[in-house]
Amino acid sequence: MRELESLASTAGITVVGSAIQAVKKPHPRTLIGAGKIEEIRGSVESLKAQVVVFDDELSPAQQRNLEQMFCVKVIDRTQLILDIFAHRATSQEGKLQVELAQLQYLMPRLTRAWLHLSRQRGGGVGTRGPGETQLEVDRRRVRERIAVLRKRLQEVRRTRALHRVKRDAVPYPVVALVGYTNAGKSTLMNRLTDAGVLVENKLFATLDPTVRTLRLPDGGEALLVDTVGFIHKLPHDFVDAFKSTLDEVSNASLLIHVVDGSEELAGERISIVDGVLAELGAAETPRVTVFNKADRPRSQPLPRVDGAVCEISAATGTGIGDLLRQIDGLLASRQERMQVSIPVDRTDLIAAMHRGGRVVEELLNEAQTRFQVTAFVPPPLAGRIRKELAESC
């Protein structure tokens, strides 16, 4: 409920009251029971509320019935999140993704918009009224727009794939920041790379991914990607629409899972993020769990997690050095040791090894025609260097 209040606040809604009901089985017409409906209707009237927000997703019929009973606008968690996305998206890709998710949500709810025009009578030819005609036209237009958006987002995915191929040609390892929304990913991004990403104490402060160069302690470099935050009950349409953006996560060499260590529900939020990563096919990707906000008081011990762990404060810089060393070590453990002889006219290959890996030894032979190089580099870079050396022979 605190999270729902935060979502409402982010969307510009002032919360004046709340209600909770535990039910064994949701009511098919209204989700909640008749007694709770009367209680909420009384609160709406006394507090002069203008909207009622449900934490659970409502069916089109439930939403319509509740609006008739409360005489105010009724929305559910999914609609609230999509509204926030619509305000937060700034890039063309982000706007396309948000519009697609909104239309997929709207499609089964179009009946409500034209109910007042319905002239449904008995079956047979000539009985279809203007409401049904307009509804069919609207549904066709929405379907056509969804098809257009999906086609344009496929083009975006192809463009991202081309950019990824170019990155792999360098290639730098990709490190992706993931985590629950408002855990401090953007603050950490700015701390590590001076990226200048927007930082606000609001949910979904940034939607569009940002990529910056991350300099590692041993002199190597990686690409650091800041991704959109996850959340409890993440709408399925969101994952579908933001697939091109979330591909950055599934293609990363290493994940930095940023957790708000001061949050009481940190353990539950870790599980939620793990579930989304599994859905994206990134469950087996190596990761470092970073407990952020070490500068804030904590009411309980940090939850136990598997793998590498680091405790930091992205705001003050505490623990950043330790985090960089862990990133460096995990990336190095995935690198391949190679010993190659490189002609003096191909120093670009040596430069690529310096950028993408760690050069241990670099010796010029007596004839001064070739360099003998020993280095630890990512497997894709090792393959490219061997291929180019073979082609030049």
C-alpha positions as CSV (number, residue, x, y, z in Angstrom):
1,M,0.0,0.0,0.0
2,R,2.9,2.4,0.7
3,E,4.2,1.6,-2.8
4,L,0.7,2.3,-4.3
5,E,0.7,5.7,-2.5
6,S,4.2,6.4,-3.9
7,L,2.9,5.5,-7.4
8,A,-0.1,7.8,-6.9
9,S,2.1,10.6,-5.7
10,T,4.4,10.2,-8.7
11,A,1.4,10.5,-11.0
12,G,0.3,13.8,-9.3
13,I,-2.5,12.3,-7.1
14,T,-2.9,13.4,-3.5
15,V,-3.8,10.5,-1.3
16,V,-6.5,11.3,1.2
17,G,-7.4,7.8,2.4
18,S,-7.0,4.1,1.9
19,A,-8.8,0.8,2.6
20,I,-7.8,-2.9,2.6
21,Q,-10.0,-6.0,2.4
22,A,-8.8,-9.6,2.6
23,V,-11.1,-11.8,0.5
24,K,-11.0,-15.6,0.0
25,K,-12.3,-15.2,-3.5
26,P,-12.5,-11.9,-5.5
27,H,-16.1,-10.8,-6.4
28,P,-16.6,-11.2,-10.2
29,R,-18.6,-8.0,-10.5
30,T,-16.7,-5.7,-8.2
31,L,-13.6,-7.5,-6.9
32,I,-14.4,-6.5,-3.3
33,G,-17.5,-7.2,-1.1
34,A,-20.6,-5.1,-0.8
35,G,-19.8,-3.9,2.7
36,K,-16.4,-2.6,1.7
37,I,-18.0,-0.8,-1.3
38,E,-20.3,1.1,1.0
39,E,-17.4,2.0,3.3
40,I,-15.3,3.3,0.4
41,R,-18.3,5.2,-1.1
42,G,-18.8,6.9,2.2
43,S,-15.1,7.9,2.3
44,V,-15.3,9.2,-1.3
45,E,-18.2,11.4,-0.4
46,S,-16.9,12.7,2.9
47,L,-13.3,13.3,1.6
48,K,-14.6,14.7,-1.7
49,A,-12.2,12.3,-3.5
50,Q,-12.1,12.4,-7.3
51,V,-10.5,9.1,-8.1
52,V,-10.3,5.6,-6.5
53,V,-7.1,3.5,-7.3
54,F,-7.1,-0.3,-6.9
55,D,-3.9,-2.1,-6.3
56,D,-5.2,-5.2,-8.2
57,E,-5.9,-5.2,-11.9
58,L,-9.6,-4.7,-12.6
59,S,-11.5,-6.3,-15.5
60,P,-13.4,-3.8,-17.8
61,A,-16.7,-4.9,-16.3
62,Q,-15.4,-4.5,-12.7
63,Q,-14.1,-1.0,-13.5
64,R,-17.4,0.0,-15.1
65,N,-19.4,-1.3,-12.1
66,L,-17.3,0.4,-9.5
67,E,-17.4,3.7,-11.3
68,Q,-21.2,3.5,-11.3
69,M,-21.2,2.8,-7.5
70,F,-18.6,5.4,-6.5
71,C,-19.7,8.0,-9.0
72,V,-16.0,8.9,-9.5
73,K,-13.2,7.7,-11.8
74,V,-11.8,4.3,-10.9
75,I,-8.4,3.1,-12.1
76,D,-6.2,0.1,-11.3
77,R,-2.5,-0.3,-10.7
78,T,-1.7,-1.1,-14.3
79,Q,-3.4,2.1,-15.6
80,L,-1.6,4.2,-13.0
81,I,1.8,2.8,-14.0
82,L,1.1,3.4,-17.7
83,D,0.1,6.9,-16.9
84,I,3.4,7.5,-15.2
85,F,5.3,6.0,-18.1
86,A,3.4,8.3,-20.5
87,H,4.7,11.4,-18.5
88,R,8.2,10.0,-18.1
89,A,9.0,8.8,-21.6
90,T,11.2,11.4,-23.5
91,S,12.8,9.5,-26.4
92,Q,10.9,8.5,-29.5
93,E,11.4,4.8,-28.7
94,G,10.1,5.3,-25.1
95,K,7.0,7.1,-26.4
96,L,6.3,4.2,-28.9
97,Q,6.7,1.6,-26.1
98,V,4.4,3.5,-23.8
99,E,1.7,4.0,-26.5
100,L,1.8,0.3,-27.4
101,A,1.4,-0.8,-23.7
102,Q,-1.5,1.7,-23.3
103,L,-3.3,0.5,-26.4
104,Q,-3.0,-3.1,-25.4
105,Y,-4.5,-2.2,-22.0
106,L,-7.2,-0.1,-23.7
107,M,-8.3,-2.7,-26.3
108,P,-10.7,-4.8,-24.1
109,R,-12.0,-1.6,-22.4
110,L,-13.3,0.1,-25.5
111,T,-16.8,-1.0,-24.8
112,R,-17.0,1.4,-21.9
113,A,-16.3,4.4,-24.2
114,W,-19.3,3.8,-26.4
115,L,-21.8,2.3,-24.0
116,H,-24.0,5.4,-24.1
117,L,-24.5,4.9,-27.9
118,S,-25.5,1.3,-27.7
119,R,-28.9,0.4,-29.2
120,Q,-28.7,-3.3,-28.8
121,R,-32.0,-5.0,-29.5
122,G,-33.0,-8.5,-30.6
123,G,-30.9,-10.4,-33.0
124,G,-31.2,-10.2,-36.7
125,V,-30.3,-8.0,-39.7
126,G,-30.8,-4.3,-39.2
127,T,-30.7,-4.4,-35.4
128,R,-27.1,-3.1,-34.9
129,G,-27.1,0.4,-33.6
130,P,-24.5,3.3,-34.0
131,G,-22.8,2.3,-30.8
132,E,-21.7,-1.0,-32.1
133,T,-20.7,0.4,-35.4
134,Q,-18.5,3.1,-33.9
135,L,-17.1,0.5,-31.5
136,E,-16.0,-1.8,-34.3
137,V,-14.4,1.2,-36.1
138,D,-12.5,2.1,-33.0
139,R,-11.3,-1.4,-32.4
140,R,-10.1,-1.7,-36.0
141,R,-8.2,1.6,-35.6
142,V,-6.6,0.5,-32.4
143,R,-5.6,-2.9,-33.9
144,E,-4.1,-1.1,-36.9
145,R,-2.2,1.4,-34.6
146,I,-0.9,-1.5,-32.5
147,A,0.3,-3.2,-35.7
148,V,2.1,0.0,-36.8
149,L,3.7,0.4,-33.4
150,R,4.9,-3.2,-33.3
151,K,6.4,-2.8,-36.7
152,R,8.2,0.4,-35.7
153,L,9.5,-1.1,-32.5
154,Q,10.8,-4.1,-34.5
155,E,12.8,-1.6,-36.5
156,V,14.1,-0.1,-33.3
157,R,15.1,-3.6,-32.1
158,R,17.0,-4.1,-35.4
159,T,18.8,-0.8,-34.9
160,R,19.7,-1.7,-31.4
161,A,21.0,-5.1,-32.7
162,L,23.2,-3.3,-35.2
163,H,24.5,-1.0,-32.5
164,R,25.2,-4.1,-30.4
165,V,27.1,-5.7,-33.3
166,K,29.2,-2.5,-33.6
167,R,29.9,-2.6,-29.8
168,D,30.9,-6.3,-30.0
169,A,33.4,-5.4,-32.7
170,V,35.3,-3.3,-30.2
171,P,34.3,-5.1,-28.0
172,Y,33.7,-3.8,-24.5
173,P,32.0,-6.0,-21.9
174,V,28.5,-4.7,-21.1
175,V,27.6,-4.2,-17.4
176,A,23.8,-3.5,-16.8
177,L,22.3,-1.8,-13.7
178,V,19.1,-3.5,-12.7
179,G,16.9,-3.4,-9.7
180,Y,13.7,-2.2,-8.1
181,T,12.5,1.3,-9.1
182,N,13.9,4.1,-6.9
183,A,16.7,1.8,-5.5
184,G,19.4,4.3,-6.6
185,K,20.5,3.0,-10.0
186,S,20.7,6.4,-11.7
187,T,22.6,7.9,-8.7
188,L,25.1,5.0,-9.0
189,M,25.3,5.5,-12.7
190,N,26.2,9.2,-12.2
191,R,28.7,8.2,-9.4
192,L,30.5,5.7,-11.6
193,T,30.5,7.6,-14.9
194,D,29.5,11.2,-14.5
195,A,26.6,10.4,-16.8
196,G,24.3,13.3,-15.7
197,V,21.2,11.0,-15.6
198,L,18.1,12.5,-14.0
199,V,17.9,11.6,-10.3
200,E,14.6,12.1,-8.4
201,N,13.1,10.6,-5.3
202,K,10.2,9.2,-7.4
203,L,9.3,5.9,-8.9
204,F,10.3,5.5,-12.6
205,A,12.3,8.8,-12.7
206,T,14.0,7.5,-15.8
207,L,12.6,5.2,-18.5
208,D,15.1,5.4,-21.4
209,P,18.3,3.4,-21.1
210,T,21.6,5.3,-20.8
211,V,25.0,3.9,-21.9
212,R,28.3,5.3,-20.7
213,T,31.9,4.1,-20.5
214,L,33.0,2.7,-17.2
215,R,36.7,2.9,-16.4
216,L,38.0,-0.1,-14.3
217,P,40.8,-0.1,-11.7
218,D,43.1,-2.1,-13.9
219,G,42.9,0.4,-16.7
220,G,40.3,-1.5,-18.8
221,E,36.9,-0.3,-19.8
222,A,33.3,-1.5,-19.9
223,L,30.0,-0.2,-21.1
224,L,27.6,0.6,-18.2
225,V,23.9,0.6,-19.0
226,D,21.2,2.1,-16.8
227,T,17.8,0.4,-17.3
228,V,14.3,1.1,-16.3
229,G,13.4,0.0,-12.8
230,F,11.2,-3.0,-12.0
231,I,8.2,-3.1,-9.6
232,H,5.8,-5.4,-7.8
233,K,3.0,-6.6,-10.2
234,L,4.8,-5.3,-13.3
235,P,2.2,-5.3,-16.1
236,H,2.8,-7.9,-18.7
237,D,2.2,-5.4,-21.4
238,F,5.1,-3.4,-20.0
239,V,7.6,-6.3,-20.5
240,D,6.2,-6.9,-24.0
241,A,6.4,-3.2,-25.1
242,F,9.8,-2.5,-23.5
243,K,11.4,-5.7,-24.9
244,S,13.9,-3.8,-27.1
245,T,15.1,-1.7,-24.0
246,L,15.2,-4.8,-21.8
247,D,17.3,-6.7,-24.3
248,E,20.2,-4.7,-22.9
249,V,19.8,-6.7,-19.8
250,S,19.7,-10.1,-21.4
251,N,22.8,-9.4,-23.5
252,A,24.9,-8.0,-20.6
253,S,28.1,-9.7,-19.5
254,L,27.5,-8.7,-15.9
255,L,24.5,-7.5,-13.9
256,I,24.7,-5.0,-11.0
257,H,21.6,-5.6,-9.0
258,V,21.0,-2.4,-7.0
259,V,19.0,-2.9,-3.8
260,D,17.7,-0.2,-1.4
261,G,19.3,-1.6,1.8
262,S,17.2,0.8,4.0
263,E,13.9,-0.7,2.7
264,E,12.1,-3.1,5.1
265,L,10.9,-5.2,2.2
266,A,14.3,-5.5,0.5
267,G,14.2,-9.3,0.5
268,E,10.8,-9.3,-1.2
269,R,12.0,-6.8,-3.8
270,I,15.1,-8.9,-4.6
271,S,12.7,-11.8,-5.3
272,I,10.6,-9.6,-7.6
273,V,13.7,-8.5,-9.6
274,D,14.9,-12.1,-9.8
275,G,11.5,-13.1,-11.3
276,V,11.7,-10.4,-14.0
277,L,15.3,-11.3,-14.9
278,A,14.2,-15.0,-15.2
279,E,11.4,-13.9,-17.6
280,L,14.0,-12.0,-19.7
281,G,16.3,-15.0,-19.8
282,A,19.0,-13.4,-17.7
283,A,18.7,-15.5,-14.6
284,E,22.1,-17.2,-15.1
285,T,24.0,-14.0,-16.0
286,P,26.7,-13.3,-13.4
287,R,25.8,-10.5,-11.0
288,V,26.9,-8.4,-8.0
289,T,24.2,-7.6,-5.5
290,V,24.8,-4.0,-4.3
291,F,23.0,-2.9,-1.1
292,N,22.7,0.8,-1.6
293,K,21.9,3.7,0.8
294,A,24.4,2.6,3.5
295,D,24.3,6.2,4.8
296,R,20.6,5.7,5.9
297,P,19.6,4.0,9.2
298,R,18.4,0.3,8.8
299,S,15.8,-1.3,11.1
300,Q,16.8,-4.9,10.3
301,P,19.8,-6.9,8.9
302,L,20.4,-7.1,5.2
303,P,18.8,-10.1,3.5
304,R,21.1,-13.0,2.6
305,V,21.8,-13.5,-1.1
306,D,24.0,-15.8,-3.2
307,G,27.1,-14.6,-5.1
308,A,29.1,-11.4,-4.8
309,V,27.8,-8.8,-2.5
310,C,28.8,-5.2,-1.9
311,E,27.5,-2.5,0.5
312,I,27.7,1.1,-0.8
313,S,26.2,4.6,-0.7
314,A,25.9,5.9,-4.2
315,A,25.0,9.4,-2.8
316,T,28.2,9.7,-0.7
317,G,30.6,7.4,-2.5
318,T,31.1,4.9,0.3
319,G,32.1,1.5,-0.9
320,I,32.4,2.5,-4.6
321,G,36.1,1.4,-4.8
322,D,35.2,-2.0,-3.5
323,L,32.4,-2.3,-6.0
324,L,34.7,-1.4,-8.9
325,R,37.2,-4.0,-7.8
326,Q,34.5,-6.7,-7.7
327,I,33.3,-5.7,-11.2
328,D,36.8,-5.8,-12.4
329,G,37.4,-9.2,-10.9
330,L,34.2,-10.8,-12.2
331,L,34.8,-9.5,-15.7
332,A,38.4,-10.7,-15.6
333,S,37.2,-14.2,-14.6
334,R,35.3,-14.4,-17.8
335,Q,38.2,-13.4,-20.0
336,E,40.4,-15.6,-22.1
337,R,44.2,-15.7,-21.9
338,M,45.8,-15.4,-25.4
339,Q,49.3,-15.1,-26.7
340,V,49.6,-13.8,-30.2
341,S,52.2,-12.4,-32.6
342,I,51.0,-9.1,-34.1
343,P,52.6,-7.2,-37.0
344,V,53.9,-3.7,-36.2
345,D,51.4,-2.3,-38.7
346,R,48.4,-3.7,-36.7
347,T,48.8,-1.8,-33.5
348,D,45.1,-1.2,-33.7
349,L,44.6,-4.7,-32.5
350,I,46.9,-4.1,-29.5
351,A,45.0,-0.9,-28.7
352,A,41.7,-3.0,-28.8
353,M,43.2,-5.5,-26.4
354,H,44.2,-2.6,-24.0
355,R,40.6,-1.1,-24.2
356,G,38.7,-4.4,-24.0
357,G,40.9,-6.4,-21.7
358,R,44.2,-6.5,-19.8
359,V,47.6,-6.7,-21.6
360,V,50.1,-8.6,-19.4
361,E,53.1,-8.5,-21.7
362,E,54.0,-6.6,-24.9
363,L,57.4,-7.3,-26.4
364,L,58.9,-6.2,-29.8
365,N,61.0,-8.9,-31.5
366,E,64.7,-8.3,-32.4
367,A,63.8,-7.7,-36.1
368,Q,61.3,-5.1,-34.9
369,T,58.6,-6.5,-37.2
370,R,56.2,-8.1,-34.7
371,F,54.9,-7.7,-31.2
372,Q,54.6,-10.7,-28.9
373,V,51.5,-10.0,-26.8
374,T,50.1,-11.8,-23.8
375,A,46.7,-10.6,-22.7
376,F,43.4,-11.5,-21.0
377,V,40.5,-10.4,-23.2
378,P,36.8,-11.2,-23.6
379,P,36.2,-14.3,-25.8
380,P,34.5,-12.3,-28.6
381,L,37.5,-10.0,-28.9
382,A,39.9,-12.9,-28.8
383,G,38.0,-14.5,-31.7
384,R,38.0,-11.3,-33.7
385,I,41.8,-10.8,-33.3
386,R,42.5,-14.3,-34.3
387,K,40.3,-13.9,-37.4
388,E,41.9,-10.7,-38.5
389,L,45.4,-12.1,-38.0
390,A,44.5,-15.1,-40.0
391,E,43.1,-13.0,-42.8
392,S,46.3,-10.8,-42.9
393,C,48.6,-13.7,-43.3
